[in-house]
Amino acid sequence: MQSVGNIVADRRTPLFGSLAVLLAIWGEWALFTQRIVLDGLILSSLAVVLFVRFVLPGQRLVARIAPSEPEHAWTKAAQPSFSMPLLVASVICAAATWLFSSGNRFRMETVIFWILAVVLYWRTFWVPSRAPSLSWLERMRGMPRRDIAIPWSAVALGGVILVGAFFRYYQISSVPAEPTSDIAEKLLDIRDVLNGQRPIFFTRNTGREPLEFYMAVPFVMVFGLSHLALKVLTATVSLLTVPLVYLIGRDVGGARFGLLAAFFLAVSKWDVAIGRVGLRFPYYPFFVALAFLFLLRALRHGRRNDYLLCGLATGVGLYGYSPFRAMIPLIGAAVLFKMAFDWNRGRDALLHLAWNALLCLGAVLVVMVPLAHYMAENPGMFWFRALTRVASVEVPVAANPIVVFAGNVVNGLAMFNWRGDVVWVNTVPGDPVLDYVSGGLFLLGVAWCLFSLLKDREPISAYLVAALLILMLPSMLSIAFPGENPSVVRAGGDTPIVSLIVAAPVYLVASKLGQGWPGRAGRWAVSVALFLVMAVAARASFDRYFVDYAIQYRHSSINSSEIAAVINGFARSIGARQNAYIKSWPYWVDTRLVAFAMGDPDWNNVLMTPDDVSRQTPPPGNKLYILNKDDKEAVQRLQQKFPQGQLREQPSVTPGKEFLVFFVPASP
C-alpha cells in the first residue's frame, strides 16, 4: 500500500514536470531573444534539476519489445547462411560494375551490373519470411467493411505531414528570394545531364555527389531549369524526412512519441531552412533518418534484414551529400556500444552481432562500387572538400589542431542554444539552430539521455548521444577554417536526432500529467498543454524563418531576377537579348544566374572592364546596358561612346539593390 508521502509526491510530480518545461522554455527565451545570460542560465539549470529530480526516476521512454520479436533470435533458422553461387555471382557483377565505371561515367552496362550486384547480394543474405503474408489489398478485400478503419496515428501523422508541407512549400517561389552562385553551378550540372552526360561524380565547383542532379530532372521538366525547380526538389526531400522520424520515434517510445518527434522536425526552422535553399543539404538528414531507422531496429531486434536495409540506405546516402560519410563511423560506434551492452549475453549473441555488422558493411560497399571506383581514380577530387577543411590543403592550419578542434567542439555544442552559423545563405547569422521552445526542451532531452544512460544503461540513449556528436563531426572538423564551425548544413544530419531528443521531455511530462490526472478532464488538460507548446514552437520557427530570415536573405543576396526581368522586358518590346549587356562589378551579380532567370542559359553578354565598353562594336538596333550604381567610370565611357544614350536608376523591391540602366536608341 502506498504511503501518504508517496501519494503526495506522485501528485506533485506532474506539476514539477510542467514547471521544468516552462522554466526551460523561459530560460531559452531569455538567452535567445533577450540575450540575458545569467537569467537564462539560472532558469535553464533549475529546469534541468526539477526535470531530473521529479520526472525521470522510474519513468522509461523506450517501448517494450514484443515477445514475438526476441532481441537476440539466435536460433538454428537464423544462423548465418548463404548461397555460395549467388555470392560469387554478386562479386562478379560488382567487379563488372567496377570495370564499367571507369572514366567517371555511368554507362548502361554500369547500371545493369550494378543493379544485379546489389540484388544478388540481397538475395544471398536476405532472410525470407517464415510464412507468406497477404498484401494489404488482399487483407482489405477479405475484411468486413465495418472492420476497415484508419488508425488514429495515421490520421495524426497525415496532419503533421501537412504542417511540414506548409513550412516547406509556403512562399517557395520567393523565400529564399534569389539564387546564389552555388545554384548556378548546380543548374549547369543539371544541364549537362539533360544534354546526355552521365557523370558518377560531378567535378564542377570542387566536386559533388550525383544524386541531386539526376533527381532534379523531372522537377526541371515541370518548373524549368530554374532555382524554383531545385527548391521544390530539396523541400520535398526535407518533407520526406518527417515520416521517417515518426517511424523512429514510434519504434523507440510508441506512436505518440513518434508524432511529437515528427512534429518538431516538421516545424524546425533549422530543417526548413536547409531544405528550401535548393542545394544538396537535406539529403544528409533524410538518409540519416532512413539509415538510423534500420540501424536501431537491427540493434534492438537482431534481425539480419534490418542490417541489410541499413547498409542499403547508407550506401545510397553516400551519393547525396558528402557530410553523410559520418554515418559510417556512427554505425561502427553503435555496434561497439551494442557489444558493450550485450557483453554478458554470451558468445553466440556477440558473433551474431559481428556477423550482421559485416553484412551491413558489405551492403554499403556493393552499393557504392561506382563511387568507390571514382574515389580510386581521383582521390584528390573526391576528398578535396573534406581535406581543405581538415588539413593544410587550401590554407595552413593556423594553430595546434587539437586546440582548434576542442574549440570547435565547444562552439559546435553552443549552436543549439546560444550562437549558430554565420552564413546568411542558410540561416540568420549567429542564430541558434533551435527556436526558444525547442532549445529549452533540447536541454531537458539531453538530461534525459544522460540520466537514462548512466542510471538505467538504456541503449537508445547511447545511440542518440553518439549520433548527436558524430554527425556534427563534418562541421567540428573544420580545423583549417574554424570560422566555418558551427555549420548548419554540415551538421544538418542531426536534425532528426535533435527532434527525437526535443520530443522526449514533452512526452515524459505529458505521460506524468496523464497519470496524475486520469479521466476525460485530465486528457483534455494534457491535450491543451501539448497544443500550446507545439503552437508556440511552430509560431517561433515561422516568424524566425519567414520574417527574419526572409528579410535578411533578400538584403544579402543579389537581385539577379530583377536584372533578368529588365532585359527580358527590353527583348519583348524594343530590342533583343543579344543587344543587352551587363558590365561586371566586383562582388556583384553572377551573370550566369541572370541568364538562367531569363530562360537563356547560353546568354553571356558581359563586359569585364571599362576598356571593353570603349572597344565594343555592338550590332545595329536599340541597345541596353546594365551597370552597378557605383560604376561611375563605365557610365562615363558609355556616355562618351553614345552621347544620345539615356541613363536611369532602376528601382528594386529591396532598398539598396537599385542598379543603373543605360539605354541607347538605334541610330537613324
DOLOLO-138821 format. One line per 10 residues: number of its first residue (from 1); their letters; for each residue x, y, z of C-alpha. Coordinates in nm, 3 decimals, padded with zeros to 5 digits, always signed. Example, Ala and Ser with C-alpha at 12.3 -4.5 7.8 and 13.67 -1.06 7.14 Angstrom:
<romars>
1	as	+01.230/-00.450/+00.780; +01.367/-00.106/+00.714
</romars>
This chain:
<romars>
1	mqsvgnivad	+00.000/+00.000/+00.000; +00.130/+00.344/-00.099; +00.219/+00.580/+00.185; +00.069/+00.927/+00.211; +00.407/+01.079/+00.133; +00.438/+00.879/-00.187; +00.086/+00.975/-00.295; +00.162/+01.344/-00.242; +00.491/+01.305/-00.431; +00.311/+01.133/-00.718
11	rrtplfgsla	+00.064/+01.419/-00.739; +00.337/+01.679/-00.729; +00.544/+01.512/-00.998; +00.329/+01.633/-01.293; +00.336/+01.986/-01.153; +00.714/+01.983/-01.120; +00.744/+01.833/-01.468; +00.527/+02.107/-01.615; +00.725/+02.368/-01.423; +01.050/+02.223/-01.556
21	vllaiwgewa	+00.926/+02.258/-01.915; +00.807/+02.615/-01.858; +01.135/+02.717/-01.690; +01.339/+02.558/-01.970; +01.144/+02.749/-02.236; +01.161/+03.070/-02.031; +01.535/+03.030/-01.984; +01.595/+02.975/-02.353; +01.370/+03.273/-02.433; +01.589/+03.488/-02.205
31	lftqrivldg	+01.900/+03.367/-02.388; +01.751/+03.367/-02.738; +01.553/+03.690/-02.756; +01.687/+03.900/-02.466; +02.048/+03.772/-02.452; +02.023/+03.781/-02.072; +02.288/+03.522/-01.997; +02.264/+03.499/-01.617; +01.884/+03.473/-01.607; +01.886/+03.220/-01.887
41	lilsslavvl	+02.147/+03.000/-01.721; +01.971/+03.010/-01.382; +01.629/+02.927/-01.526; +01.766/+02.652/-01.751; +01.968/+02.494/-01.468; +01.667/+02.497/-01.236; +01.457/+02.338/-01.510; +01.706/+02.056/-01.557; +01.724/+01.992/-01.180; +01.345/+01.974/-01.147
51	fvrfvlpgqr	+01.318/+01.754/-01.453; +01.579/+01.504/-01.335; +01.458/+01.506/-00.974; +01.086/+01.463/-01.020; +01.018/+01.331/-01.370; +01.285/+01.087/-01.477; +01.311/+00.848/-01.178; +01.106/+00.543/-01.262; +00.995/+00.688/-01.598; +01.102/+00.495/-01.907
61	lvariapsep	+01.053/+00.616/-02.259; +01.157/+00.309/-02.453; +00.872/+00.088/-02.571; +00.891/-00.278/-02.478; +00.982/-00.534/-02.741; +00.702/-00.767/-02.836; +00.753/-01.123/-02.713; +00.737/-01.248/-03.072; +01.045/-01.043/-03.158; +01.322/-01.152/-02.921
71	ehawtkaaqp	+01.617/-00.919/-02.908; +01.862/-01.196/-02.996; +01.692/-01.453/-03.216; +01.987/-01.690/-03.219; +01.807/-01.998/-03.345; +01.921/-02.252/-03.594; +01.695/-02.097/-03.860; +01.853/-01.756/-03.804; +02.215/-01.863/-03.811; +02.431/-01.703/-04.083
81	sfsmpllvas	+02.392/-01.892/-04.407; +02.418/-01.804/-04.771; +02.419/-01.944/-05.120; +02.776/-01.955/-05.245; +02.679/-01.942/-05.617; +02.471/-01.628/-05.559; +02.750/-01.467/-05.359; +03.003/-01.545/-05.633; +02.765/-01.403/-05.895; +02.724/-01.086/-05.688
91	vicaaatwlf	+03.101/-01.045/-05.662; +03.140/-01.095/-06.038; +02.871/-00.836/-06.111; +03.031/-00.593/-05.866; +03.366/-00.643/-06.044; +03.197/-00.577/-06.380; +03.038/-00.264/-06.232; +03.382/-00.150/-06.124; +03.524/-00.203/-06.473; +03.240/-00.021/-06.647
101	ssgnrfrmet	+03.264/+00.274/-06.404; +03.595/+00.395/-06.546; +03.625/+00.745/-06.679; +03.372/+00.889/-06.428; +03.076/+00.780/-06.637; +02.758/+00.584/-06.582; +02.709/+00.352/-06.880; +02.419/+00.120/-06.949; +02.647/-00.171/-06.859; +02.741/+00.005/-06.534
111	vifwilavvl	+02.382/+00.036/-06.423; +02.281/-00.319/-06.525; +02.571/-00.490/-06.349; +02.535/-00.256/-06.051; +02.169/-00.348/-06.001; +02.248/-00.717/-06.046; +02.529/-00.699/-05.788; +02.301/-00.536/-05.529; +02.007/-00.770/-05.595; +02.223/-01.083/-05.585
121	ywrtfwvpsr	+02.393/-00.971/-05.263; +02.049/-00.903/-05.119; +01.917/-01.241/-05.227; +02.222/-01.415/-05.084; +02.176/-01.295/-04.727; +01.811/-01.189/-04.703; +01.612/-01.397/-04.454; +01.269/-01.470/-04.606; +00.953/-01.457/-04.401; +00.866/-01.794/-04.249
131	apslswlerm	+00.501/-01.764/-04.351; +00.360/-01.594/-04.660; +00.170/-01.280/-04.571; -00.125/-01.131/-04.754; -00.091/-00.796/-04.921; -00.279/-00.503/-04.771; -00.521/-00.516/-05.065; -00.593/-00.885/-05.005; -00.647/-00.819/-04.635; -00.891/-00.537/-04.709
141	rgmprrdiai	-01.083/-00.748/-04.959; -01.129/-01.024/-04.701; -01.225/-00.786/-04.422; -01.585/-00.687/-04.345; -01.650/-00.327/-04.443; -01.732/-00.226/-04.086; -01.390/-00.352/-03.971; -01.196/-00.128/-04.208; -01.067/+00.163/-04.001; -00.780/+00.406/-04.038
151	pwsavalggv	-00.565/+00.411/-03.722; -00.574/+00.738/-03.531; -00.196/+00.758/-03.555; -00.214/+00.755/-03.937; -00.459/+01.046/-03.933; -00.241/+01.237/-03.686; +00.071/+01.168/-03.893; -00.110/+01.298/-04.200; -00.180/+01.619/-04.012; +00.185/+01.650/-03.908
161	ilvgaffryy	+00.296/+01.596/-04.267; +00.055/+01.867/-04.383; +00.209/+02.106/-04.129; +00.554/+02.011/-04.258; +00.439/+02.065/-04.618; +00.315/+02.414/-04.528; +00.652/+02.504/-04.376; +00.839/+02.369/-04.680; +00.625/+02.495/-04.969; +00.473/+02.819/-04.839
171	qissvpaept	+00.610/+03.111/-05.047; +00.861/+02.871/-05.202; +00.898/+03.090/-05.512; +01.000/+03.397/-05.310; +01.170/+03.262/-04.995; +01.463/+03.243/-05.024; +01.440/+03.523/-05.277; +01.740/+03.499/-05.507; +01.979/+03.219/-05.607; +02.349/+03.227/-05.522
181	sdiaeklldi	+02.645/+03.127/-05.737; +02.626/+02.773/-05.598; +02.284/+02.743/-05.762; +02.435/+02.845/-06.094; +02.685/+02.561/-06.062; +02.406/+02.314/-05.988; +02.195/+02.431/-06.281; +02.493/+02.389/-06.513; +02.540/+02.033/-06.384; +02.173/+01.952/-06.442
191	rdvlngqrpi	+02.204/+02.098/-06.790; +02.493/+01.859/-06.855; +02.267/+01.570/-06.753; +01.991/+01.695/-06.984; +02.249/+01.712/-07.263; +02.340/+01.346/-07.221; +02.633/+01.348/-06.979; +02.622/+01.082/-06.707; +02.899/+01.150/-06.454; +02.936/+00.943/-06.138
201	fftrntgrep	+03.085/+01.240/-05.953; +03.032/+01.598/-06.067; +03.365/+01.778/-06.072; +03.244/+02.135/-06.118; +03.286/+02.362/-05.813; +03.538/+02.132/-05.634; +03.324/+01.820/-05.672; +02.983/+01.697/-05.560; +02.793/+01.370/-05.531; +02.545/+01.299/-05.811
211	lefymavpfv	+02.207/+01.214/-05.658; +02.051/+01.562/-05.663; +02.135/+01.625/-06.027; +01.964/+01.310/-06.152; +01.666/+01.352/-05.919; +01.625/+01.711/-06.042; +01.543/+01.610/-06.399; +01.165/+01.552/-06.350; +01.138/+01.871/-06.145; +01.311/+02.065/-06.422
221	mvfglshlal	+01.061/+01.923/-06.669; +00.782/+02.083/-06.462; +00.940/+02.405/-06.332; +01.208/+02.466/-06.594; +01.583/+02.485/-06.542; +01.549/+02.722/-06.251; +01.613/+02.790/-05.887; +01.247/+02.710/-05.818; +01.288/+02.355/-05.952; +01.576/+02.292/-05.713
231	kvltatvsll	+01.392/+02.446/-05.417; +01.085/+02.229/-05.474; +01.306/+01.919/-05.505; +01.503/+01.977/-05.185; +01.193/+02.086/-04.993; +01.033/+01.756/-05.093; +01.335/+01.560/-04.970; +01.315/+01.753/-04.644; +00.943/+01.675/-04.610; +01.002/+01.302/-04.666
241	tvplvyligr	+01.225/+01.302/-04.358; +00.925/+01.380/-04.135; +00.751/+01.038/-04.161; +01.087/+00.866/-04.117; +01.133/+01.043/-03.784; +00.785/+00.931/-03.687; +00.881/+00.569/-03.757; +01.196/+00.602/-03.548; +01.005/+00.761/-03.262; +00.731/+00.501/-03.280
251	dvggarfgll	+00.987/+00.221/-03.255; +01.153/+00.392/-02.959; +00.861/+00.514/-02.750; +00.534/+00.442/-02.930; +00.311/+00.627/-03.173; +00.257/+00.936/-02.954; +00.628/+00.989/-02.908; +00.684/+00.939/-03.280; +00.420/+01.200/-03.362; +00.579/+01.455/-03.128
261	aafflavskw	+00.924/+01.398/-03.277; +00.787/+01.425/-03.631; +00.607/+01.749/-03.543; +00.917/+01.914/-03.402; +01.104/+01.825/-03.720; +00.813/+01.945/-03.936; +00.830/+02.295/-03.787; +01.207/+02.308/-03.725; +01.347/+02.631/-03.866; +01.681/+02.453/-03.897
271	dvaigrvglr	+01.548/+02.173/-04.116; +01.315/+02.408/-04.307; +01.597/+02.650/-04.390; +01.841/+02.391/-04.523; +01.557/+02.218/-04.707; +01.442/+02.521/-04.907; +01.772/+02.661/-05.034; +01.787/+02.427/-05.334; +02.124/+02.268/-05.258; +02.207/+01.912/-05.150
281	fpyypffval	+02.179/+01.983/-04.779; +01.853/+01.793/-04.694; +01.990/+01.467/-04.834; +02.206/+01.444/-04.522; +01.922/+01.436/-04.264; +01.697/+01.230/-04.493; +01.943/+00.944/-04.533; +02.050/+00.971/-04.169; +01.686/+00.919/-04.067; +01.645/+00.629/-04.310
291	aflfllralr	+01.968/+00.452/-04.210; +01.921/+00.527/-03.839; +01.571/+00.377/-03.850; +01.701/+00.041/-03.971; +02.012/+00.063/-03.753; +01.803/+00.095/-03.436; +01.576/-00.189/-03.547; +01.877/-00.405/-03.624; +02.048/-00.341/-03.291; +01.729/-00.384/-03.096
301	hgrrndyllc	+01.585/-00.696/-03.258; +01.896/-00.856/-03.405; +01.729/-00.914/-03.743; +01.967/-00.959/-04.031; +01.730/-00.796/-04.281; +01.741/-00.469/-04.087; +02.120/-00.470/-04.108; +02.096/-00.516/-04.485; +01.844/-00.233/-04.514; +02.068/-00.010/-04.305
311	glatgvglyg	+02.359/-00.089/-04.536; +02.149/-00.017/-04.845; +02.030/+00.318/-04.709; +02.384/+00.413/-04.610; +02.526/+00.318/-04.949; +02.266/+00.521/-05.137; +02.309/+00.812/-04.896; +02.676/+00.838/-04.990; +02.559/+00.961/-05.331; +02.373/+01.253/-05.171
321	yspframipl	+02.583/+01.498/-04.968; +02.941/+01.444/-04.858; +02.893/+01.501/-04.478; +02.678/+01.186/-04.479; +03.007/+00.992/-04.475; +02.989/+01.044/-04.097; +02.715/+00.779/-04.093; +02.975/+00.503/-04.137; +03.162/+00.577/-03.810; +02.824/+00.622/-03.642
331	igaavlfkma	+02.725/+00.267/-03.739; +03.058/+00.143/-03.609; +03.016/+00.328/-03.279; +02.660/+00.198/-03.236; +02.775/-00.160/-03.294; +03.052/-00.119/-03.036; +02.801/+00.022/-02.786; +02.576/-00.275/-02.852; +02.864/-00.515/-02.791; +02.937/-00.339/-02.462
341	fdwnrgrdal	+02.572/-00.361/-02.354; +02.549/-00.729/-02.454; +02.887/-00.846/-02.333; +02.730/-01.074/-02.071; +02.478/-01.230/-02.311; +02.720/-01.487/-02.439; +02.947/-01.564/-02.729; +02.669/-01.654/-02.973; +02.497/-01.318/-02.936; +02.823/-01.130/-02.997
351	lhlawnallc	+02.905/-01.344/-03.302; +02.556/-01.282/-03.436; +02.605/-00.907/-03.394; +02.952/-00.907/-03.552; +02.841/-01.115/-03.849; +02.541/-00.894/-03.921; +02.753/-00.581/-03.887; +02.986/-00.721/-04.154; +02.689/-00.794/-04.380; +02.575/-00.433/-04.331
361	lgavlvvmvp	+02.920/-00.311/-04.434; +02.912/-00.543/-04.734; +02.580/-00.391/-04.844; +02.734/-00.044/-04.820; +03.032/-00.148/-05.032; +02.821/-00.314/-05.302; +02.602/-00.005/-05.340; +02.895/+00.236/-05.356; +03.101/+00.045/-05.618; +03.074/+00.316/-05.890
371	lahymaenpg	+03.151/+00.592/-05.642; +03.436/+00.388/-05.497; +03.585/+00.348/-05.846; +03.578/+00.723/-05.893; +03.739/+00.765/-05.550; +04.018/+00.526/-05.650; +04.073/+00.703/-05.984; +04.052/+01.059/-05.848; +04.120/+01.059/-05.473; +04.228/+01.422/-05.480
381	mfwfraltrv	+03.896/+01.544/-05.618; +03.683/+01.303/-05.413; +03.839/+01.409/-05.083; +03.919/+01.769/-05.178; +03.634/+01.940/-04.994; +03.695/+01.743/-04.675; +04.074/+01.776/-04.681; +04.065/+02.152/-04.736; +03.880/+02.183/-04.406; +04.065/+01.923/-04.201
391	asvevpvaan	+04.423/+01.977/-04.322; +04.651/+02.241/-04.473; +04.549/+02.170/-04.831; +04.400/+02.510/-04.914; +04.535/+02.726/-04.630; +04.779/+02.641/-04.348; +04.629/+02.536/-04.015; +04.698/+02.841/-03.800; +04.718/+02.676/-03.456; +04.752/+02.344/-03.279
401	pivvfagnvv	+04.489/+02.119/-03.444; +04.391/+01.964/-03.110; +04.329/+02.306/-02.958; +04.133/+02.417/-03.266; +03.923/+02.100/-03.259; +03.849/+02.143/-02.888; +03.730/+02.497/-02.957; +03.522/+02.369/-03.247; +03.352/+02.116/-03.020; +03.258/+02.390/-02.774
411	nglamfnwrg	+03.132/+02.619/-03.049; +02.950/+02.333/-03.216; +02.764/+02.238/-02.900; +02.672/+02.604/-02.847; +02.488/+02.613/-03.180; +02.170/+02.466/-03.032; +02.105/+02.729/-02.766; +02.347/+03.018/-02.794; +02.525/+03.101/-03.119; +02.497/+02.926/-03.455
421	dvvwvntvpg	+02.615/+02.954/-03.813; +02.719/+03.294/-03.953; +02.646/+03.216/-04.321; +02.348/+03.428/-04.427; +02.250/+03.190/-04.708; +02.141/+02.917/-04.469; +02.032/+03.095/-04.151; +02.005/+03.426/-03.974; +02.376/+03.486/-03.896; +02.464/+03.379/-03.543
431	dpvldyvsgg	+02.114/+03.247/-03.476; +02.089/+02.928/-03.265; +01.962/+02.641/-03.478; +01.667/+02.581/-03.244; +01.385/+02.818/-03.159; +01.349/+02.909/-02.793; +01.084/+02.641/-02.730; +01.279/+02.357/-02.891; +01.603/+02.491/-02.742; +01.469/+02.468/-02.388
441	lfllgvawcl	+01.325/+02.123/-02.448; +01.656/+02.013/-02.601; +01.835/+02.078/-02.271; +01.583/+01.861/-02.088; +01.611/+01.595/-02.358; +01.989/+01.581/-02.322; +01.939/+01.547/-01.946; +01.706/+01.253/-02.014; +01.964/+01.089/-02.242; +02.244/+01.119/-01.988
451	fsllkdrepi	+02.028/+01.019/-01.691; +01.880/+00.711/-01.857; +02.222/+00.608/-01.989; +02.400/+00.637/-01.655; +02.120/+00.509/-01.432; +01.935/+00.258/-01.649; +02.203/+00.178/-01.909; +01.943/+00.249/-02.176; +02.099/+00.169/-02.518; +01.884/+00.416/-02.712
461	saylvaalli	+02.034/+00.700/-02.507; +02.384/+00.591/-02.603; +02.287/+00.574/-02.970; +02.127/+00.920/-02.963; +02.424/+01.082/-02.787; +02.669/+00.911/-03.024; +02.465/+01.024/-03.325; +02.440/+01.380/-03.193; +02.818/+01.411/-03.164; +02.939/+01.204/-03.460
471	lmlpsmlsia	+02.702/+01.365/-03.711; +02.844/+01.704/-03.612; +03.200/+01.599/-03.698; +03.183/+01.731/-04.059; +03.133/+02.072/-03.900; +03.360/+02.034/-03.597; +03.650/+01.903/-03.808; +03.683/+02.234/-03.989; +04.036/+02.276/-03.850; +04.174/+02.494/-04.129
481	fpgenpsvvr	+03.863/+02.716/-04.133; +03.736/+02.722/-03.772; +03.518/+03.021/-03.857; +03.301/+02.785/-04.064; +03.204/+02.594/-03.750; +02.928/+02.559/-03.650; +02.776/+02.491/-03.989; +02.403/+02.427/-04.007; +02.446/+02.228/-04.328; +02.748/+02.013/-04.236
491	aggdtpivsl	+02.581/+01.932/-03.905; +02.239/+01.905/-04.069; +02.227/+01.529/-04.028; +02.145/+01.594/-03.664; +01.800/+01.742/-03.730; +01.622/+01.403/-03.697; +01.825/+01.316/-03.386; +01.758/+01.653/-03.224; +01.385/+01.621/-03.295; +01.380/+01.292/-03.103
501	ivaapvylva	+01.568/+01.447/-02.812; +01.340/+01.753/-02.808; +01.026/+01.537/-02.808; +01.139/+01.321/-02.515; +01.074/+01.564/-02.226; +00.737/+01.670/-02.370; +00.630/+01.307/-02.396; +00.754/+01.218/-02.048; +00.588/+01.515/-01.881; +00.263/+01.457/-02.072
511	sklgqgwpgr	+00.269/+01.095/-01.957; +00.315/+01.205/-01.595; +00.028/+01.451/-01.632; -00.194/+01.177/-01.770; -00.107/+00.950/-01.478; -00.164/+01.224/-01.222; -00.498/+01.340/-01.361; -00.672/+01.046/-01.524; -01.012/+01.074/-01.688; -01.158/+01.297/-01.958
521	agrwavsval	-01.070/+01.622/-01.782; -00.709/+01.511/-01.746; -00.689/+01.412/-02.112; -00.826/+01.750/-02.218; -00.581/+01.933/-01.994; -00.286/+01.739/-02.134; -00.407/+01.792/-02.491; -00.443/+02.168/-02.441; -00.098/+02.192/-02.280; +00.061/+01.996/-02.565
531	flvmavaara	-00.117/+02.208/-02.824; +00.009/+02.529/-02.664; +00.370/+02.411/-02.653; +00.355/+02.290/-03.013; +00.178/+02.606/-03.135; +00.432/+02.837/-02.970; +00.719/+02.634/-03.118; +00.561/+02.648/-03.466; +00.498/+03.022/-03.441; +00.853/+03.090/-03.320
541	sfdryfvdya	+01.000/+02.897/-03.613; +00.760/+03.057/-03.862; +00.846/+03.412/-03.755; +01.217/+03.347/-03.749; +01.224/+03.190/-04.097; +00.951/+03.358/-04.298; +01.006/+03.703/-04.148; +01.358/+03.750/-04.009; +01.543/+03.509/-04.236; +01.349/+03.614/-04.548
551	iqyrhssins	+01.427/+03.983/-04.491; +01.797/+03.939/-04.418; +01.837/+03.697/-04.711; +01.682/+03.946/-04.953; +01.910/+04.222/-04.826; +02.220/+03.999/-04.850; +02.158/+03.838/-05.191; +02.195/+03.999/-05.534; +01.875/+04.067/-05.727; +01.965/+03.876/-06.044
561	seiaavingf	+01.598/+03.807/-06.123; +01.519/+04.180/-06.137; +01.806/+04.236/-06.379; +01.681/+03.946/-06.591; +01.329/+04.094/-06.588; +01.459/+04.426/-06.724; +01.648/+04.252/-07.006; +01.351/+04.031/-07.092; +01.125/+04.337/-07.096; +01.366/+04.508/-07.334
571	arsigarqna	+01.374/+04.198/-07.557; +00.994/+04.168/-07.567; +00.941/+04.533/-07.656; +01.202/+04.733/-07.845; +01.519/+04.525/-07.852; +01.676/+04.180/-07.839; +01.875/+03.988/-07.581; +02.185/+03.989/-07.798; +02.182/+04.371/-07.773; +02.166/+04.370/-07.391
581	yikswpywvd	+02.487/+04.378/-07.186; +02.595/+04.367/-06.823; +02.905/+04.550/-06.709; +03.066/+04.340/-06.436; +03.148/+04.479/-06.093; +03.335/+04.320/-05.800; +03.113/+04.109/-05.573; +02.802/+04.198/-05.771; +02.569/+03.986/-05.980; +02.659/+03.641/-06.117
591	trlvafamgd	+02.565/+03.685/-06.482; +02.504/+03.309/-06.517; +02.211/+03.349/-06.278; +02.076/+03.631/-06.493; +02.098/+03.403/-06.796; +01.909/+03.122/-06.620; +01.646/+03.366/-06.492; +01.595/+03.490/-06.849; +01.546/+03.131/-06.966; +01.852/+03.155/-07.191
601	pdwnnvlmtp	+02.150/+02.977/-07.026; +02.373/+03.048/-07.327; +02.343/+03.424/-07.293; +02.677/+03.572/-07.188; +02.695/+03.937/-07.293; +02.932/+04.052/-07.020; +03.172/+04.345/-07.038; +03.452/+04.289/-06.792; +03.638/+04.623/-06.792; +03.571/+04.990/-06.884
611	ddvsrqtppp	+03.804/+04.937/-07.183; +03.569/+04.664/-07.307; +03.294/+04.926/-07.306; +03.502/+05.163/-07.515; +03.625/+04.899/-07.761; +03.289/+04.729/-07.810; +03.130/+04.729/-08.154; +02.767/+04.634/-08.086; +02.530/+04.525/-08.364; +02.271/+04.767/-08.504
621	gnklyilnkd	+01.948/+04.831/-08.317; +01.850/+04.951/-07.974; +02.099/+04.860/-07.703; +02.073/+04.817/-07.327; +02.348/+04.823/-07.067; +02.309/+04.715/-06.702; +02.559/+04.862/-06.457; +02.625/+04.869/-06.085; +02.517/+05.204/-05.943; +02.872/+05.267/-05.817
631	dkeavqrlqq	+03.038/+05.203/-06.156; +03.090/+05.568/-06.247; +03.379/+05.503/-06.487; +03.174/+05.268/-06.704; +02.890/+05.521/-06.711; +03.134/+05.788/-06.827; +03.269/+05.564/-07.104; +02.919/+05.483/-07.225; +02.817/+05.849/-07.230; +03.128/+05.932/-07.433
641	kfpqgqlreq	+03.062/+05.647/-07.676; +02.685/+05.704/-07.702; +02.604/+06.071/-07.639; +02.240/+06.000/-07.727; +02.214/+05.738/-07.452; +01.967/+05.765/-07.165; +02.070/+05.678/-06.809; +01.825/+05.594/-06.533; +01.829/+05.419/-06.199; +01.619/+05.103/-06.188
651	psvtpgkefl	+01.433/+05.068/-05.856; +01.427/+04.742/-05.662; +01.179/+04.587/-05.423; +01.474/+04.567/-05.181; +01.610/+04.906/-05.075; +01.978/+04.940/-05.163; +01.962/+04.693/-05.454; +01.897/+04.952/-05.725; +02.104/+04.934/-06.042; +02.166/+05.153/-06.349
661	vffvpasp	+02.012/+05.106/-06.692; +02.173/+05.280/-06.988; +01.954/+05.274/-07.299; +02.100/+05.352/-07.641; +01.843/+05.414/-07.918; +01.922/+05.281/-08.264; +02.099/+05.518/-08.500; +01.864/+05.665/-08.762
</romars>
